[in-house]
Amino acid sequence: MRTVVMTGGTAGFGAVAAKRISDTPNTKLILGARDSKNPSIEALPLDLASFSSVRSFVQSLTKKLAGTKIDILILNAGAQFGSTRHRTGDGFESTFAINHLAHYLLLRLLTRGLANNATIVITTSDVHDPKMVPFGPKELDPEALAHPKDKNKGFGPGIRAYASSKLCNLLTARAFEASSDAQIHGMRVIAYNPGLTPGTSLFRAWPWWAKLMMGVASKLRPVNTLEQAGDAIADLGLGTIVPPSGRIYASLVKGKLTWPEPSELAQSDTAMTGLWLESAQMVGVR
């Protein structure tokens, strides 16, 4: 019996993946979610906007598993806001805190509970790459992302914060893949880009004109359906699809998984190490 723990499994392509995983024989799925919309899938309370909730979730999960190791960990949840004015109760900018810091903390706290040869999938996005989109980050300053001083109330800072958080997800995947825990225990780490996937809840905070632009972009760029994006992350987690040797970044293009190089900044060991260490200080782990 394989044990799967997942965030972001109640809506969008994550819900597609969760159903696919829960329907897989000899597989037990546990979701971390604020509320479960599928009574047939077991869920434990988790609010990624609160570090105390992350810690409580880990305690509840550890108690429920009672020594059973986690074979597959899928960190898929994400949020996007129209500005960088939102703050969590811990005092961090909400996009950075929810998309990166909370998942970083969750990964760190669950590391000892991961099985030998476990698979970890972290959802990123091609918006991390300035060659793909003009608002992709060209530099990384974790402190500025955590406590932005940008007074601009427009939509630009919000979407740039989202792109930077997706860079952080990719760098976290790289850092964990290179860690002694992952290396000693033969863990597989994948950073998954679902590509442009209309129909997710990410765009609910966008102003009408940005949603209109998304509609236009959907006509001009290759898009994936919720089913394609959900099946892909399920395949990666379950091991139905295995990365080529030396590849960590999986990108879904027209419903097909490809393995391109991430952005130059995402390949920077300096950025990777700096983010890992600063994030540890922010969330209070060693």
Residue, then its C-alpha position, 0 to 999 in steps of 0.5 A: m500500500r502506497t501512501v500519498v500526501m497532497t496539497g492543492g487537491t480540492a480544485g482545478f487540475g489538482a482535484v483531477a489528480a487527487k481522484r486519479i490517485s485515490d482510484t489507483p489500487n493499493t494507494k492511500l491518499i491524504l489531502g491537506a486542505r482548508d475544506s474537503k469537497n470530496p467526501s470519498i477522499e480523506a483530508l486533514p485541516l491545513d491552511l497554508a496561510s498559517f505556519s501554526s496550521v502547517r505544524s498542526f497538520v504535520q502533527s495530525l498526519t504523523k499521528k494518523l500514519a502511526g509510523t507509516k512512511i510517505d511514499i509520494l508527497i505532492l505540493n501543488a496548492g497555490a494562490q495568486f493575488g491582484s497586488t502585494r498588499h496582502r499579509t498572512g498572520d505571520g506577517f509575510e506577503s501572502t503569495f510568497a508565504i502560501n506558495h513558497l514558505a508554507h510548502y518549504l516548511l511542510l517539506r522540511l517537517l515531513t522529511r523524516g517521514l518520507a520513505n526510501n525512494a519517495t517521490i516529491v512533486i512540487t508545482t512550479s510554472d513557466v512564468h518563472d522564466p523571463k524568456m517565457v513571459p516579460f514579468g518573469p523574475k530576473e533576480l531573487d531577493p527573498e527578503a524583498l519578496a517576504h516584505p515588499k515595499d512596493k507601493n504600487k497598487g496595480f496588478g503588476p506587483g501581484i503577478r510578479a510576486y506569483a512568478s517569483s514564488k514559482l521560481c522559489n518552488l523550482l529552486t526548492a525542488r532543486a535544493f531538496e534533490a541535492s540534499s543529503d536526505a534525498q541523496i542517501h534515501g534515493m528520493r526522486v524530486i520533480a518540479y512540475n509546470p502545468g503550463l497554461t491551464p484555463g479553468t483553475s481557481l488561480f485567476r479568481a483574484w484577477p481584474w476583468w481586463a486581466k482575465l480578458m487578456m488570459g482569454v486572448a492568450s489562451k487563443l495564442r499560446p498552447v493550452n492544457t485542459l484540467e484533465q491533461a494537467g491533472d493526469a500529468i501530475a498524477d503520472l509523475g507522482l505515481g511513477t507512471i512517467v519517470p524523468p530522464s536521467g539528470r532532469i528535474y523540471a517537467s513542463l506540460v506542452k499541448g498535453k505532453l510532458t517535456w523536460p526543458e532547462p529551467s531559467e538561468l536563475a533557476q539553475s543558479d546554485t547561489a540563488m538555490t542555497g541562499l533561498w533555502l537558508e533564508s527560508a529556514q530562518m523565516v519559518g523557524v527551522r534548522 
